[in-house]
Amino acid sequence: MPSKLPIIKANTSDENIIKMKAIAKHNKRSLAKEVEYVIEKHISEFEQEHGSIEIYTMPPNEIAQDIKDRIQKKPPYGENNSGQAESKIYQTDAIQGST
């Protein structure tokens, strides 16, 4: 059954893919589960060093305004940004970004 989880796409070398498949096989995981494990481990290590990452789920009207602000490059997303980093990571169910 296909997963309904969000998808992350990444560009990497054939060598990295072959090595990750070998690691996944060694750990008796699928490549997708191995990558998920690596991501979770990286997040955990980051949070141990820098503190917990707060996730805020935006309501639909706020998502729409966020998209408009990003398109118009209004702070904190555009050139007018004063250099202050956002303290929250935004998660939406309506938009699935890929990196």
N, C-alpha and C positions, 0 to 999 in steps of 0.2 A: 504494500500500500504506500503511495507517495506521501511524503511528509508535507505538512502544512506549515512548517517552520520557515522563517525568512531565509533567503539565500544570500550568501556572500560569494562573490566571484573574485578570483585573484589571478593575476598573470604571473607566471613563474617559469623556470626552465624545465625542460624535459627531465634533466638530471634530478632536480628537486622532487618532481612528481614520482619518479621511479624510486627514489630513496624513501619518500613518505609512504609509498605503497609497501615497500619492504618492512618498514617500521610497523605499519598497521598490521601486516601479516604476522610479524613476530609477536605483537601484542594481541593477536586474535580479534582485531577490530576491522571494520570496513574503513576505507580511506576517509569517508565523511566523518565517521565517529572518531578516528584518530585526529583529524583536523579540529573537530569540536573539542576534544580533550586538550590539544595543544593551546587552543584559544582560551579555554577555561583556566588552564594552568597559568598562562601568561597574565590573565586578568587578576587571578588570585595573588600572584607575585607582585604585580603592580600595586594592588590595593594594600598589601602588607607593607610596602615601602612608602606609599603616598597617601594612604587612607582610603576609606570606602568611597566608591563612585555612586553618587545619588542619581537615581533614574526617576524622571518625572514623565508621566503619561499625559499628553496634551488632549484636551477635549476637542471635538471637531472644529468649532469656531476658532479656537486658538491655532489649530493646524493650518487652517485657511489663511489666517493673518500671518503666520510664520512664513508660509510659502510666498505671499505677496511681499513681505519684508525682504526675503532673500532675493527675489527677482529684482526688486528695486534697490538692492544693496544698502538697505537701511541697517544701522547698527543693531546688533553686534556683528553682522555678517559682512558688511561691505567695507569700502575704503574709508568710511567715516568712523570706523572702529577706533576707539581711543587706546587700544592695546590691552584692554582688560579682558581676561579670559572668562568665559562663562563657567559658573560653578555647577551647572546641571547638564546632564546628558539627556537629550530628548528622544523619547521612543514613541513611535506612532504605529498604529495598526493599519492606517490608511495608506501609508507611503512606505515602500520597501526600497531603500537605497542599496546600491551595489558599489563596491570599491574594488 
